[in-house]
Every structure is written in C-alpha cells, then in structure tokens.
Amino acid sequence: MMNRFERRSAMARNQGNQMRMLATQLSAALTLLGGTGAALAQDVENGRRLSARWCSECHAIEPVQGKGGRTISFAAIAGRQDITSDMITSFLLMPHATMPNPPLSRKDARDIAAYMMEMKK
C-alpha cells in the first residue's frame, strides 16, 4: 500500500506525463495549421492587381493618390473605425446596384480586402 507522499509523487508524475503529451499534440496541431494558414493567407499584391483591374475606374486605390476616382477612396474605406476585412470581403461578393459586379472568387475578394486593410496601418 502506498503512503500519502508516494501517492502524491505518482500523481505528479502522471500529471507531468499528461502535460508533456498535451504539449506534443498541441505542437503537432499548430505545425499542421501553420501550413494550412500559409495556403489560406491573403495576397496583398494580388489584391492590388485586382483592384487596379476592377476598381480603379471609380475608386482611388492607392494609399496616397490625391484626388481621383468618382467615389470613396480605398484609404477612406480602410480608415473607418468599424470596417473589417471580413466586411469588405462580404461586400465585394454581394451583388450591387451601385457598382459593377466583377467575377471575383472568395480568395480574390479576400485579397482585395487585405490590400485595402493594409492602408489602415
């Protein structure tokens, strides 16, 4: 029969083993997710190119472009406190009566949103 100190020691070893196993599993999961995250990362440069193609006729798309564009600039949109990348992405994917509806994939819309949000920094 184990005394109180032996039981505590055994419990501490067991907890230590569980923590090491959890740390190993977490590390493996983060490694796997890290690879996926890179594949899903937004491409700001692609967003700039797409903006030049689809948006520049009406919007000033460069961070500092002076006057230009017939409507709100990307910098002004990005400068709003309440705007998020997800909001821009969703907006770009919805049909609009007030602007053209370019054939954007979800990734394209995310890339444009990432480009716009770079102006917030």
Buried (B, 14 or more C-beta within 10 A) or exposed (E): EEEEEEEEEEEEEEEEEEEEEEEEEEEEEEEEEEEEEEEEEBBBEBBBBBBEEBBBEBBBBBBEBEEEBEEEBBBBBBEEEEBEBEEBBEBBBEEEEEBEEEEBEEBBBBBBBBBBBBBBE
